[in-house]
Amino acid sequence: MQAQRAAHQAAGHPVISVDTKKKELVGNFKNAGQIWCEEAEVVDAHDFPQDAVGRAVPYGIYDLQFNRGTVYVGQSADTPAFAVYNVAQWCASEMQERFPGATHLLIEADSGGSNSARSRVWKERLQVQVADRFGVSVTVCHYPTGASKWNPIEHRLFSEISKTWAGCPLRSFEQVVGYIEETRTATGLQVRAHHVTGSYATGEKVSEKAMAGLRLEAHEVCPQWNDTIHPRLSAAPSPLNWELILL
């Protein structure tokens, strides 16, 4: 993974770290932490799901080169389709903004969850919505089970968001988005947040025929966790210059 990251960054291509932050019940509920205030917040004694406005599903994308975070706050299931939709939205906006003309994208992700290394839906949607749509080769490097604490998004973005809203009840999705966007650090972190209102059903399947049509290349090193999806175009992007990592 370090070699992949170095090669992409040396070539000026985006490297992002992705994951779903802890899901939060939205409503008049206690939120762990302490804040300074003249009067104590009045919240419900129990956080029963039936009393909630909904459940926030914060899917985060952290740009390692520019120290920028983007969080898509969903209110449906945390599915591979939801995860790839958010990555595609990031590519359509922030990748075009900061990496115009990029032909490669590296994604660092946990091996489970909505961006699971074993998920067919995750791979198929990346092919269609990212690789084919933007003409980029998408390399995904998954952290092994139990190693997610080394995923940069955990300590560079998610931990800072938790500090921002510590002790503050999350009474509405607007407040959730607002607190996320307020997150800043002394090292220059800036965060954007978006409310995703779409519905994503669980249990989606991808056929063997659809999988056979993917331009999926498993890596020689840990092929169960690392692969690259190339765009299905007549002129594919040129390969990375791996000699760069030796400079």
Buried (B, 14 or more C-beta within 10 A) or exposed (E): BEEBBBBBBBBEBBBBBBBBBEEBBBBBBEBEEEEEEEEEEEBEEEBEEEEBBBBBBBBBBBBBBBBBBBBBBBBBBBBBBBBBBBBBBBBBEBBEEEBEEBBBBBBBBBBBBBBBBEBBBBBBBBBBBBBBEBBBBBBBBBBEEEEBEEBBBBEBBBEBBBEBBEEBBBBBBEBBBBBBBEBEBEEEBBBBBBBBEEEBEEEBEBEEEBEEEBBBEEBEEBEEBBBBBBBBEEEBBEEBEEEEBEE
